[in-house]
Amino acid sequence: MFSSLNNFRPVGGKLFAECKSAKEANSLGVTVFRSARVDKISAEDLTDIKNNLGIKAVIDFRDYKSEYKRHDGEKLLDKIGVEVMDVSKTVKNKEAIWLKNHDPLNTNEVRHCMIDLLGKIFVINLFLTDILSVWKRLVGIFLSIFYILFKMPWIVYFIKHEVEVHNLLKMYIALVDCSGPQINQVLKQMSSPGNLPCIICCHVGKDRTGVVSALLLSIMGHNVQTIMNDYHTTEAGLPPTHAEFQIYSEHVRYAPRNVMYELFAYIKNKYGSVPGYLESIGFTEPEQAKLKQLLTVKE
C-alpha cells in the first residue's frame, strides 16, 4: 500500500507496506499518520490518501527553502500550493501568520502546511542552553553576524549539523527545549477544524516526526513502551541502508528504543510530565483534552 511513501504508517500503528488494509495498519484508530518526506508521492497514492484515509493536510516540519526546495524533480503537491508558516511572526503575534505567497489555500485538495522545527527560533533558544559547547556557541555567534549582514544561512546549517550529527538524545532534547513554540503551533494546527486526518513528516520521518509522534501518543494516554516501539518501527520502515539516510552519519540512521525512553525520563525530570511540558510551551490543558478527542477515529 502507498508504495511512493517511505516509512508511512499511522502514529503508533503498523507500516502500510506490511499490511493488506488500512484498518489492519491503524491498530490504535488514530487520525494522524507519519511518513518520510512526501515530495515523491504519486498521483495514485495522493488520490488514495484522500479517499481511503480521508487525509486533509500534510504538516511538514522541514524548512521550505533549504530542505524542501533543494530536492529536484516535480512535486505533485506543488501543483496545489505550499503553505509556509512565518514562525517568528506567529510566535510574536500569537496567531498563525503565513509567508507572502504561501498563505492557506481555499481548496478541497490535501493542503501542504510547512512549520520549520529547526529555524531561527530553534537556533536562538539553543544558544541559551548548554547543549552546545562554549566554543561552538562562539562560532555560532560569528556566523550569526554574517547571517544578519549578508542573509547567508550558514548559522542554521552549522547548528543543525552540530545538533543532528553527534548524539540522537541530545538532538531530541534540543527539539523539546528549543522548538517549543513551533511544536505548539503544530498541535494548534492539528486542533483547527478541517486539518484531521493529517500526515506529519520531515526528511526521513524519524527525528522531528518521531518526537512529535511521541508527544501525540502521550497525549492520547499511551505508555512509554508503546511510544518506544512506534519510534523503533522506523528501522523497518526506512532501513539504515536506504538512500534517504546517506546524508547522515551512520549512528543517526538507527532508532533505538532506549533513546526515546531517556527522552521521556528527561521530560519527566525537567517538566514533571508531558502535560506539564505542553503547558510550558503554550498548549494548555483544555487544548490537550480537545486534541486527545480529535486524535482518535470516531466509530
C-alpha positions in Angstrom: 0.0 0.0 0.0 1.1 3.6 -0.8 4.4 2.5 -2.4 5.5 6.1 -3.2 5.7 7.0 0.5 8.6 5.8 2.6 8.2 4.9 6.3 4.4 5.5 6.1 2.2 4.4 8.9 -0.4 5.6 11.4 1.1 7.0 14.5 1.5 4.0 16.9 0.4 1.6 14.1 1.9 -0.8 11.6 3.7 0.0 8.4 1.3 0.2 5.4 3.9 -1.7 3.4 3.4 -4.7 5.7 -0.4 -4.6 5.8 -3.2 -5.6 3.4 -5.6 -2.9 4.6 -5.6 0.5 6.2 -7.7 -0.9 9.1 -5.0 -3.6 9.8 -2.3 -0.9 9.9 -4.2 1.6 12.1 -4.4 -0.6 15.1 -4.9 2.3 17.5 -7.5 4.0 15.4 -5.7 7.4 15.1 -6.3 10.4 12.9 -2.6 11.2 12.4 -0.2 9.4 10.1 3.5 9.7 9.9 5.9 9.5 6.9 9.2 10.4 5.4 9.1 13.4 3.0 6.0 13.4 0.7 7.8 15.0 -2.2 7.6 12.0 -4.4 4.0 11.0 -3.8 2.4 9.5 -6.9 -0.9 10.7 -8.3 -2.4 7.3 -7.4 -1.3 7.5 -3.8 -2.4 11.1 -3.4 -5.9 10.0 -4.5 -5.8 7.0 -2.1 -4.8 9.0 0.9 -7.6 11.4 0.3 -10.3 8.8 -0.5 -9.3 5.9 1.7 -7.7 7.6 4.7 -9.5 10.9 4.5 -6.3 12.9 4.7 -6.9 16.6 4.7 -3.5 18.0 5.4 0.3 17.3 5.4 2.1 19.1 8.2 5.8 19.2 7.2 8.5 20.0 9.7 11.2 21.0 7.2 12.5 24.3 6.1 10.9 25.4 2.8 14.0 26.9 1.1 16.9 24.8 2.3 15.3 21.4 2.7 12.1 21.2 0.6 13.1 23.2 -2.5 16.6 21.6 -2.8 15.1 18.3 -3.9 14.8 18.3 -7.6 12.0 16.9 -9.7 8.3 17.6 -9.9 6.4 17.6 -6.6 2.8 16.8 -7.0 1.7 18.8 -4.0 3.4 21.9 -5.6 0.6 22.0 -8.1 -1.9 22.6 -5.3 0.4 25.1 -3.4 2.5 25.1 -0.3 1.6 27.0 2.9 4.6 28.2 4.8 4.2 29.5 8.4 6.2 32.6 9.4 7.1 31.1 12.8 8.8 34.2 14.2 5.8 36.4 13.5 3.4 33.7 14.6 5.0 33.4 17.9 5.2 37.2 18.3 1.6 37.8 17.4 0.2 34.6 19.0 -1.7 33.7 15.8 -0.8 31.8 12.7 0.9 34.1 10.1 2.0 32.8 6.8 4.7 33.9 4.4 3.7 36.1 1.5 2.5 34.0 -1.5 2.3 30.9 0.8 -1.0 31.7 2.6 -3.5 29.0 3.4 -5.4 27.9 0.3 -9.2 27.7 -0.1 -9.2 24.2 -1.7 -10.6 20.8 -1.2 -7.3 19.3 -2.1 -4.8 18.0 0.5 -3.1 21.1 2.0 0.7 21.1 2.4 1.5 23.1 5.5 5.2 23.7 6.5 6.2 24.6 10.0 10.0 24.6 10.3 11.0 23.0 13.6 14.7 23.8 13.1 14.7 27.5 12.2 15.8 30.8 13.8 13.8 30.4 17.0 15.3 26.9 17.5 18.8 28.4 17.0 18.3 31.4 19.3 16.9 29.2 22.0 19.7 26.7 21.6 22.3 29.4 22.4 20.6 29.8 25.7 21.2 26.2 26.7 24.3 24.2 27.5 23.7 21.7 24.7 26.4 23.3 22.6 29.9 23.7 23.9 31.2 27.2 24.6 33.4 27.3 21.5 30.6 26.2 19.2 28.4 28.9 20.6 31.2 31.4 19.8 31.5 30.1 16.3 27.7 30.3 16.0 27.7 34.0 17.1 30.4 34.7 14.5 28.3 33.1 11.8 25.2 34.9 13.0 26.9 38.2 12.2 27.3 37.0 8.6 23.7 35.9 8.6 22.5 39.3 9.7 24.7 41.3 7.4 24.6 39.1 4.3 21.5 36.9 4.8 23.6 33.8 4.4 22.0 30.9 6.4 25.3 29.4 7.4 24.4 29.6 11.1 21.3 27.5 10.7 23.2 24.8 8.7 26.0 24.8 11.3 23.7 24.5 14.3 21.6 21.8 12.6 24.7 19.8 11.8 26.2 20.1 15.3 23.0 19.0 17.0 21.8 16.4 14.5 25.1 14.5 13.8 26.6 13.8 17.1 24.0 12.5 19.5 20.4 11.4 19.0 19.3 12.0 22.6 20.9 15.5 22.5 19.1 16.3 19.3 15.7 15.3 20.7 16.3 17.2 23.9 17.2 20.2 21.8 13.9 19.8 19.9 11.9 19.6 23.1 13.7 22.5 24.8 14.3 24.8 21.8 11.4 24.2 19.4 8.5 24.5 21.9 6.9 27.5 20.0 6.9 25.5 16.8 5.6 22.3 18.4 2.8 24.4 20.0 1.8 25.7 16.5 1.9 22.2 15.1 -0.6 21.0 17.8 -2.8 24.0 17.3 -2.9 23.4 13.6 -4.0 19.8 14.2 -6.7 21.1 16.5 -8.1 23.5 14.0 -11.2 22.5 12.1 -10.6 20.7 8.8 -7.0 19.6 9.4 -7.5 16.0 10.5 -6.8 13.3 9.5 -3.4 14.5 8.6 0.1 13.3 7.8 3.2 14.6 9.7 6.6 14.3 8.1 10.2 15.6 7.9 13.0 14.2 5.8 13.0 10.6 6.7 10.2 10.6 9.2 12.3 9.6 12.2 13.6 12.5 14.3 11.4 15.6 14.2 8.4 13.4 13.2 9.4 10.9 15.9 9.4 13.4 18.7 6.1 14.9 17.7 4.6 11.4 17.2 5.8 10.5 20.7 4.1 13.6 22.2 0.9 12.8 20.4 0.8 9.2 21.7 1.4 10.5 25.2 -1.5 13.0 24.8 -3.6 10.0 23.8 -2.6 8.3 27.1 -0.3 5.6 25.7 2.6 4.4 27.8 6.3 4.8 27.1 6.6 1.2 25.8 4.1 1.9 23.0 6.0 5.1 22.2 9.4 3.4 22.1 8.0 0.7 19.8 6.5 3.2 17.5 9.8 5.1 17.2 11.8 1.9 16.7 9.5 0.9 13.8 11.3 3.4 11.6 14.2 0.9 11.3 11.9 -1.4 9.4 10.1 1.5 7.6 13.3 3.1 6.3 16.3 0.8 6.9 19.7 2.4 7.7 20.9 1.4 4.2 18.2 3.4 2.4 19.4 6.1 0.1 17.5 8.8 2.0 19.7 8.1 5.1 23.0 8.5 3.4 23.4 12.2 4.1 23.5 11.4 7.9 26.3 9.8 10.0 25.8 6.1 10.4 24.7 6.1 14.0 21.9 8.6 13.3 20.3 6.2 10.8 19.0 4.0 13.7 16.0 4.4 16.0 16.9 2.6 19.3 14.2 2.3 21.8 16.3 3.5 24.7 16.8 6.9 23.2 13.0 7.6 23.4 12.9 6.1 26.9 15.7 8.5 28.0 14.0 11.5 26.3 10.8 10.8 28.3 12.8 10.5 31.5 14.3 13.9 30.7 10.9 15.4 30.1 9.6 14.0 33.4 12.7 15.3 35.3 12.6 18.8 33.9 8.9 19.4 33.3 7.2 16.9 35.6 5.2 15.3 32.8 4.3 15.6 29.2 1.2 17.6 30.0 3.5 19.9 32.1 5.8 20.3 29.1 2.9 21.1 26.8 1.6 23.7 29.2 5.1 25.3 29.3 5.1 25.8 25.6 1.7 27.3 25.5 -0.5 24.3 24.7 -3.0 24.5 27.5 -4.7 21.7 29.4 -8.1 22.3 27.7 -6.3 22.3 24.3 -4.7 19.0 25.2 -8.1 17.5 26.2 -9.6 18.7 22.9 -6.8 17.3 20.8 -6.9 14.0 22.6 -10.5 13.6 21.4 -9.7 14.6 17.9 -6.7 12.1 17.6 -8.9 9.0 17.8 -11.2 7.9 15.0 -14.9 8.1 16.0 -16.6 4.7 15.5 
